[in-house]
Amino acid sequence: MRFYTTQHPYYCGIDLHARSLYVCILDDTDEPLLDLLTPYIGNIVVGVECMHCWYWVSDFCTKHNIDFILGHALYMKAIHGGKAKNDRIDSYKIAHLIRGGNFPLAYVYPPEMRAARDLLRRRTRIVRHGANLKAHAKNTTSQYNFPPNNLDLKYPCAREAMRNCFDDEFVQRSIDLDLDIIAFYRHELSSIECFIEKHAKHHNGRDYHILTSFPGIGRFLALTILYEVGDIGRFSTVQDFASYSRLIKCKAESAGKSYGTQGNKIGNAHLKWAFGEIAVLYLRGNDKAKNYLLKLQKRMSKAKALSALAHKIGRCVYYMLKNQKVFDEKRFLAS
């Protein structure tokens, strides 16, 4: 974990909430000062715990030439360690962590790509909700003992075939609701997808095309990696990238005893999902990849072998982006 260790005359901790914030400023002798930033601009660093509403604070600090750092929420356990907890205490502890060089850093995502990343994440959530609606429609046919069907509800003709199937008016209204929402999602998502892809080529078209050279990485898996990673240069080693992508597990040990793993939720869930999907898609119709997976299965279970393949793909993607090279399958399977 990286810590912020640069020294400043003043340190500002902000306990940020959606509708309020509490500011605490310390000098280099650990004495609380006024809660106004103006007298300290140029000599102060502002630290905020990473939460959903940090964007505007970062933009404000950039606009006024104030150093800004973002704290990793899961690593900032010191904030919650005391018996008492309130905004005043939290802001003081944030400033104290910065002053002591123990402030765990999170990545301040570039403002020009933030909205695109958020839109892509929202698109993913909507796609998953649409999948849940399709599953509900299919499960309802089983619930009422209808014969199984292979209808793909993303197509209009398949959705029409599902209408008027049930005698019960309430059940049919429930199915119609599913079908109407699915149809609306399909219409809106097609426009959103083209919009995101168009701007991705403007934001970082080179990395986008490098990612799509990997078999199994399609348009939206490439977009997911592109926007979730941002700048690949922020990862000094491939181990840092694998850890951030949740592709490795960290053992918890003490006095020679193993207590399993910990920190499994620290990292980017979107990248973990993406590399898991890529591992499955890479195996599809690829005999060389399947043979490689069989070799892994001789040393571990099938599930662990698939996770190991996802880890290997993550490392490969890191070096592809770092070295600006397209995918080389011969080198990938030989290593």
N, C-alpha and C positions, 0 to 999 in steps of 0.2 A: 504494500500500500504506500502511495506517495504522500508526503506531508509538505505543507507550505512552511518553509524555514527562512524566507527573506525577512530581514529586519526593517522596521519602520518606526518613525517617532510615535505614531499613533496606530491603534488597532480598533476596528469597529465591528462589533458583532450584532447581527440583526436576527431576531426571532420573528420569522415571517409567517403570516397567516393569510387566508384569502381576503379578509377585509380589514386587517390591522397588522401592525408591526411594532416591535419594541426594539429600540436602539440602545446599545451600550458602547461607549468609547473609552478605551484605556490608553494611557501613555506608557512609555517604556519602563516606568516604575510601578506599573500595575495599579495606578490610581484612577478611579472612575472620573470621567470628565463630562462636559456638557453633551447633550444629545443632539447637537446641531453639527452638521458636516461642514458648513461653509468655511469656518476658520482653519480647517485642517486639509483642504484640498491640495494635493501635491505631496503630502506627507503621511497619507493614511491609506490603509487597505481595508476593504469592506468584505466581510465573509458572511455567507448565507447558507443555511442548510438546504440541500437540494429537495425541493418539493414542487408541486405542480404549478406554482405561480411565481417562479423566480425570474422569468424572462424579463419582466419590466424593470426589475432592480438592476439586472445586468446591462440593459439598454440605457438606463438612467446613468449608471456609472461610466459607461463608455462615452456617452454624450458629454459628461462633465469632466472627463479625463481623470477618473478615480479608479485606482486599482481594485479589481473585483476578483474574488475567488469563491468557488462553489464547494460546499462541504458534502462529502459522501454520507448520506443519511444513516445507512446501516453501520458505518464505522464510528459514528459520533455517539458512542454509547456513554461517553463521559457526561453528556448533557443530562441523561436520565439517571445518573448514578446516585444522586442525593436523596435524602428523605423528603425534602420539600421540592416542589417543581412549579414554576410559574414563568411568565414571559420575561420578567426582570432577571430571574436567575439564569434562564436559558441564554439570553442575550449576553450576560456577563461571562458565562462559561464559554460561549462561542468566541468572544473577544480574547478570553484567557487562553484558549487553545491556540489561536493564531499567534498570540504573543510568545507562547512557549514552544512554537514550532511543532505542535502536535495536531494541527488542523488537517484532517484527511481530505485530500483533494478529489473532486469529481470533475468531469470534463465539461467545460463551458461550450456548449454546442454553438456553431456559427449562426448568427441571427438570420442570414440570408437563406438558410436551409431548414430552419426550425419548423416553419409552417408546413413545408412539404413533407417533412418527416411525420408531423402530427397528422396530416391528412392521410398519409399512407397507413399509419397505425389505425386510424379510424376506418379506413377501407377494409383492413384485415378483420377488425372486430365485426363489421357489417357482414362480410363474407361468412364468418363463422356463425353469426346469428342466422343468416340465410340457410346454412347447412343444418342448423338445429330445426328450422321450420320444415325443411324437406324431410328430416328424420321423423318429425312429429306426424307429418302427413302419411308417410309410409307406415309408421308404427300403428296409426289409427286403423289402417286396413287390416292389420293382423289382430288388433284388439277386437274387431267385429267379424273376424273369421272370413275375410275376403281372400280370394286366391292371390298369391304373391304376383307382383308385377315388376317389370324392369323399366318403368317409366323414369326418364331423366327430367326432372321438373324444371330444369333451366330452359327447356324448350317450350314455346307457347302451346304446341300441339299436345304435349304430354300434360301440361297443366289443364288444358280443356278436357282431356280424357278423365281427369280426376274429379271433375265437377259433376254434380247430380248422381253420385255413386251411392249415397247413403239415404235411407228412408227417413231417418231421424233428422228433423229440421235443425236441431241444435248442433248435432255432429257435422252436418253439411255446412252450416254457417262457420263453424270452427275451421273446417278444411278450406273453405272459400277465403277466410281471413288469411290463412297461411299462403295460399296461392296468390292472392292480391299483393301481399307484402313482398313475396319472392319476385313477382313480375316488376314491381316498383324498384326493388333493389337492382335487378338486372338492367333496367333502363338507366338508372342513375349511375351505377358503377361503371358501365361501359364508357360514359363520358368522363368520369373521374379518372379512370385508368389511363385513357389517352392523354389527359391533361398532365398527370404525374409523369408519365414516360417522356412527354415532350420537354418538360422542364428539367428532368433528370439529365437529358443529353446536353442541356445548357449548363447545368451545375457542374457535372463531371462526366462528360460523355466518354472520355477515354477509359476510365475505370469501369463504366457500365459495359462497354464492349469487351473489355478484358474478362469481366465476370461471366458474361454470356458465352465465352469460349469453353467453359467447363460443362461437360455433358451432365445434364440434370439441373443446371441453373437456367431457369427460364426468365421471362421478363420480370416477374414480380419478386421472385427470390433474389434476382440481381438488384432490384430496386431496394428490397429490404436490407440487404447487406450494405449497399451503397450509402443509404441514408442513416442506418444505425451506426455504421463505423465512422462516417464523417471523414476525418483526416486520419489515414492509416499511420501517419508519422507520430501520432500521439502514443503509439505503442512501441516502446524501445526494444522489446524482444517478442518473439513468437509466443513465449510462455505467458507474457502479459495479455496478449490477444486471446489465447486459448482460455485463460482464466476469466477474462471479461465476457467471453462468449459462453461461459458455463460448460465448457467441454472437458473440464477436469474436476476431480473431487479432492477435497482437502481432508486429510486424516486428522483426527483429534486424539492425541496420545498424551499420557502423563504417567511417570514412574513405571515405564515399560508396559503399561496397559493401553489397549486401544479402545476408544469410546466411539467408534464409527467415524462419521464425517460431520463436518459443520460448514457453515457458510455457503450452502448449496443455492441459496436464493440471492447471493451477492453476484451481480453481473447482469447481462442483458438477456432477458427472456426471449426477445424477438430473434436474436442471433442464434440462440440455442435451438429454437423451433426451426429456423431456416436451415441450419446445418443438418438437423435430423431429417428434414424433408429431402434435402439434397442427397443424403446418403442412400435413401430409399430409391429416389429417382435415378441415381447414378447406376444402380444395380439393374434397373429395368432394361432387358434386352442386351445386356453387356456381359458376355461370357467371361472376359478377362477379369472384370470386377467381381463377378460371382466366384471365380476360382480363388481370387485373393481373399474374399470373405470366408471361404471354406478353410483356407490356411489359418485364418484367425480363430475360427471355431474349434480347431484342434487344440488350442491353448486356453480357450475360454468359452463361456456360454454364447448362444446366438445373440442374445440381447447385448451382452458386453462387447461382442465382436462388432455389432452394428454401431455401438457407441464409439468404439475405437476407430471405426471407419469415418464416422462423423468428425472425430478429433483430427484425424489425418487430413480430411478435406479442409477443415478449418485452418490447419497449418499451411496447407497448399495455397489457400486463398490469400492468406497473409503474405506469403512470398510473391504470389502473382501481383498483388497490389503494390507491395514494397518495391519490387524490381521492375514493375511495369511490363510483365511478360504474360503471354497467353498460356493456356493450359498445355502441358506436355504429358500425355498419358503414360508413355513409356517410362519417363523419369519418375512419375508419380507412383506407379506400381512397383518399380524397382527399388525404391527407397524404403 
